[in-house]
Structure formats: C-alpha cells, structure tokens
C-alpha cells in the first residue's frame, strides 16, 4: 500500500510509528492489566495535535485528511487498541459537531476537543438496545425555563470514565434527538465497567440520567435528525477509525509471527520452514494488505466526497475487523502455549480483535447493510 501514499502521508506515518514505539508500546501491556489509561499519554496525544487531526484549522485542529487520520489509527492500533478508542470517539464527537453543531457549540467545544483540553464520548448504546438504534429509551423533556430534562441509561460507552462531554442520543417528543451533556451535570452519573475481555483500558462505563437538566441550546441539529443526519457522520468516522486500528492490530500479529517463526527452532528445524506455519503467515500477510487497501480506498472516498464513501467505510470495517480476528487467532496458534499466556502481545491482540467485530456496528449488522446495498444496486442497475 505504501506506493499509494504521498510523501506527506509516508512522513506522517513514520512520525506516528515513532511516537507509538516511544510512548505506547512500552506501557500498553500495563494499561491492559490495570484497566486504565494514564493522563500523561492522553495529554501527549493532545499536545501533538493527534486528538484533533480531522478538526478544521479554524477551530485549532490539524485539518488533515481522512488518510492521515487513518494512518494514525493504524499506528496506534499496532500497540494499543484501547488507546485508539480515544481517537475513535474523539473524532466521532468532533465531526458530528463540526457538521451539525451550532456556531456556539462549535466555537466552544471544538478548540477544546482539538487540544485535548476536553475529551468526548458518544452515548448511543442502551442496556436493552444493543445495535438497534431505533429503539432509544432515553428521553429529553422540557425542564425549567429553556432547559431539557434527561432520563435514561446508556451502557458500554467507550472512554466514558474520563470523558468531559457526551453526545447523548435519545427522544424528544418521540423524535430522535442528540444533545451535549457536560460531565459535571447534576443528575448525571458514570459507573465504570471493568473485567472486559478486550479494550480493557478504554474506560467503558454505564451512564445514568435522573432528571439531569441541560440548556435546550445543547441540542445538536434538529429533533428528528439525530439518527438520519448526526449519528451517520459520527459512525462514518468511527468505522474508519476502527477499520484502520484493526489493520494496525493485524500488522502487529503479522510482524510478531514472522519474527517468531524465523527465530524459533523445533527439533533442529526452523518453525518458519514448516508448510503449515507458512500457510498461516501467508493468509495473515495477504489479509493485511487487502485490509490496508480497503481502508485507503474508504478514506480517499471520504476525502473526495464520493457517493460510495459510506459503502467503502462499511466494507473496510467489515473486512478489517474480521481479518484482525483471524490474524490474532493464527498468531496465538503459531506461538502455541506461550501465545496463550496473558503477558504475550498476541494474547492481548486476540482479546482486543474480537471487540473490533462488535463496536461501531457488529459484523452481522455490516453484512446485512452491505448485502442490502449490493442487492439494491443490482435491482436499480
């Protein structure tokens, strides 16, 4: 894929990988064990402008293209899927605000998100809803004066343990609506979720709103537009981020497997000389290249505002997340018993990869959406 990247993109990718090698790889295993991300690494992301790569320059962001955003996610995904989750939700909140937020919302929140002074989270999923976004039970009702009163619960919200502002989806007068809620809002509580299989340091939590009041001016877009307009912008960047992160994870598994196969000897023969091991590595390397190409194509479509950008992002996330699961599984298989130990990189990758098939739309949801798109195209064509 390198031949498709401009010199600027190649230079940024090398910068990202150097940052990861110095600041992320040495500590990622400890973050996983402790189930927390230190404030120092979050601050480092903000200082380098990595939390605002897609935010326009007028709001203090880098104003970079989607390809650069993707390469940053790929580099981080190589070492820590949990840390990449911060980029994912930060971009989801920021881009939804940049597209659909009011002038006051953009001027107040986007500079904070770009600098890392504020971290964002997307509150979509509910305890009984799963992937069904139409079944929102959280409600927004008229409160005192020009205010809204929120009631409801959200669950499995990434980065909620340390987020400063939440883009919350619910219903206002039976219409889907989205609203900004600051962390210190009275009646709003955050309960950490621990002992996750993967993404253990990503700060997942359950949210509860009990007559939590916010200004009516915090509504993002018009009531009725939340699921048709606001959420798709956020989810588009969420899928691009997750797809690239999955490619990074697959690259980590591939590199570790090649290194191990080249150095490990069994009965006088190198592990890499065994046909069965070569087969696993061949599939891993091919999936890695295919996933990277799909991700690059999806980002180019996003940057060029092509009509199939939505479809391209779906395919990139669908393929890359599944490829990451295969790569992690094969990497554990190649390592054998040592790959099953919790201290090994491939063991952590195995746990994290499965989460990538679930977040930002499950594999099955993606299959249904893509299948519908392909059939409709055939019917209309």
N, C-alpha and C positions, 0 to 999 in steps of 0.2 A: 504493500500500500504506500510505502514511502515515496514512490515515484509520483504519486498523485498529490503530494503535499508541496506547497510553495516553500521557498526558503524561509519565509517568515514563520510558517507553521512548523517546519522542522526545528527551527531555533527555539520556538516556544516549547515544543515537546521536550527537547533536551533540557530546557530550564525546569520544566515541571518534573522530569525524572530525577534531576539533580536535587530538587527540593525534597522529593519523596525519599530518596536514598539517605539524605542527611537528617530529615525531620520526622519521617513517618516509619520507615522500615525498622529502625532500631527499637521503637516503642510500641508498635502495633500489637504484638502478642500480649504485652502487659495491659494495654487498653482493653483487649478482649477478655482477659482474666478478671480485671477489676470492674468491667462493665461501665466504663466511664471514659470520656474524652477530656483531657486536661484543658484548662482555659488557655494555657500557653500556646497549644497548637491551633486552637480556634483563632487566637489573636494573630498568630503568624499568617494564617490564611487571609485575614483581613488586611494586615499590613502590606502583603504582597498584591493586594487587589484581586485575589482569587475568588472572593465571595461576591464580586460584582463584575465578573468578566462580561456578562451579557447586558448589563445595565448601561444605558446611554451615558455618554460623557457629560452631558449637561447636568446629570444627577450625581456625578462623581464616580461613575463606573468606568470600566475599561472600554466599553463599546466594541468588544471583539465579536467576531462572527461565531456561528454555531460550531464550525470545525474546531476552532481554538478551544471553545468550551468543552467539546467532546474529548479532545486530546488531554485536557486537564483531568477530566474524569477517568480516562483510560490510565493515566499515570498513577493517580491516587488509588484506583481500583486494583492495581497490581499489588498494593501493600495493605490497604485497609478499606474494605467495603463500608465499614461503619462511618469512617471519615468522609467518604464520598457521599454518603447520605446527607451530610450537611450541605454540600454543594447542590444536591438534588432539590431539597425543599427550599433552600435559599433562592434558587433560580425560579422555582415554581411560584413562590410568593411574589418575587420581584417582577417577573414578566407578566403575571396576571395584573399587577398594579400598573405597570408601565403601559399596558394595553387598555385596561378598563377602569383604572383608578381615576378619581377626580384630581384636578390640579393640586388641591390642598393635600390630598393623600400622597400624591407623587412627590411633591416638594418636601413633605415631612419625612416620609419613610424611605424613599429610595436612596438618598445620601447615606442614611444610617445603615441600610442593608448593604450598600456598596462597600462601605468602610469596615463593616463587621461590628460597628457600634451596636447594631441590633441584629439578632438572628431571628429568622422566620420559621413558621411551621404551617402546614396545610392540615386543616381539620375537616376531613371528608368522611372517613370510615366511622361507622357506628357499631355498637356491640352486636346488634341483630341484623345489620345490613350487609356486611361483607362487601362484595363487589357491586351490589345493587345500589347505585347512586340515586335512583328514582325514589327509593323508599326512605327518604330523610325523615327522621322523627324529631330532630332538634327544631325548636320553634323560636321565632322572633315575634314579639308582640309589642304593641305601643306601651311605653312606660311613661314616666313623669316628664312633662314638657316634650322637648324634641329629642326623646331618647327611646331606645329599644330595650326590651327585657328578654333575655335569653334563658331558655330552659332546655336541658337535654344532656346527652352524654356522647362522647367520641372515644374511640379506642384504637390502639395500635398506631398512635400518631408519632411519626418519626421526629426526633430532635425536640420533642415537647418538654423534656426535662430541663432544657437550658434555653429554649426559645423566648424571645421578648415580645413577639407579636404573632398572632394566629389569624389566618384567613379561614374563617369558620363558615361552613355551608349548612343551611337549614331551610325552613319555610316561613315566609311572611305572607299572611292572608292566603295560605295554601299554594303560594307560588315559590319556586326555588329562589333563594337569595344567598348572597355572600356578604360577610361582614368582618371587619377588622376588630380584633379584641386584644387589648394590651394585657400582659401577664398580670399586672397588679390590679386588674378589675375586681371590685368587690363581688362576691358570689361566684367567682371562678376559681376552681381548684385543679391541681395537677397531681396525679398519683402515678409514680414510676412503675413501669413494668420490668421485671427482672427475670433472669433464668431463661432467656430466649435461646433458641438453637443457634441462630446466627445474628449478625448485625448487633452483637451484644453491647457494643459501646455507643450505639446510635441514639441513645436517650429516649427510647419509646415510652409512652405514657398513656394513661386514660385521663380524659378531661371531663369535668362535670360543671354544668352551668345551672345555678339555682338563683333565679331572678337576678341574674347578672345584667346590669344596665350599662349600655354604651351609647354614645351620641348617634342619632339617626344618620348623621353625616359620615359615619363609618361604613355605611353600605357601599359595596363595590359594584358598580354597574346598576342596572335597573332590576327590581324584583321581576322574576320570570326569566331573566337572562343568565342566572348563575350556572346552570348545568349546560346550557346551549352555547354560551359565549365565554364566561370567565373560567370555568373548570377546564375546557379544552385547551386553552392557552397554557395553563399550569401543567396539565397532563402531558402535553407535547414535549415540554422541556424535561419533565420527569422521566418520560420514556427514553429520550435521547441520552440523558444522564445515566440512567440505569443500563442502557444498552452498551454504552462505552465503558462503564465500570465493569460490566460483565466481560467485555473483551480484555480489559486490563487483568482481571482475575484469571481468565484463561491463559493470558500470556505468562503470568506468574507460574501457573501449573505446568505450562509447556517448558519454560526455561528450567524450572526445578527438576522436571522429569528427564530432560535431556542431560542436565548436569549429573544427576544421579545414575542414569543409565550408562554414562560414559566413564564413571568412576567406580561403580560397584562391580565386584567380581564374585562369581559363584562357581566353585569347582574349577578354577583356573580360566574360566571364560568370562568375558565382559558381559554384563547384563544387556547392554545395547546390541550385542551380537545375536540375541535371541529373536527369532522372527515374530513371536507373539508380542514382545515388547515393542519392537519396531512398528508393528501394526497399530498399537495404541498411540504411539507418538505420531505416526503418520496422520491418523484421524484428528488428533489434537491440533497439529500444525495446520492442517487444511481448514478445520473449523475456525481457527484463529484468524487466518487470512480472510475467509469468507465473511466472518462477523465484522472484521475491520472494514471491509469494502462496503458492506451494507450500512454500517454506521456512517461512513464517509458520505455515501450517496444520500442518506437521510439528512445529514447536516447541510450538504450542498443544496438539496431541495428546499430546506428551511431558509437558507441564506438567500437563495434566488427566488423565494416565494412561489415555488412551483405548485401547481394544483394537486400533485400527488404527494406533497410533503407529509400529510397525515398518514397515508398508507405506507410511505417509506419508513417513517418512525415506528409504526406498528411492526413491520417486518424486521427491522433492526433489533427492536427489543425482544420480539418473539424468538428469533433465531439465536441471538447472542446469549440470552439468559439460559436457553436450553443447552447451547454449546458449552457454557460455563459449567453447568451441572455435569455434563459428560466429561469435560476436561478434569474437573476436580475428582470425579469418581475414578477415572483412569489413573490420575496422578497418585491417588491413595493405593490403587491396585499395584502400580509399579513399585511403590515404596514398601508394600507389604505391611508387616506388623508395625514398623516404625511410623508408617503413614497414619496408622490408627491412633497414635498417641496424641493427646491434646496439645502437646507442645510443638507439633510439626506444623509447618506452613500449610501443607496440603490438607491437613485435618481441618484447620480453620477455614480454608477455601471451600472445602466440602460443605461445611455448615452454612457459610455465607451464600454460596452459589444457589442453594435451594430457595433462599429468601428472594433472590432475584427473579425467580419464576412466579412470585406471588405479588410483589409490590408493583405499583403503577399499572395494575391490571394483570390478572393471572394468565398463565399460558392458555387456559381454556377460553377465557374471555377474548384473548387475542386471536385464537383460532376461529372463534365464532365471528368476530368482526372482519377478519381478513377473508374468511370464506364467503361472507355476505358480499363484501366488496368485489371479489372476483366473479361471483355469480351474476351480480347486478351489471358488471361491466360487459359480461358476455351477452346478457339479455338485451342491454341497451345498444350494444355494438352491432 
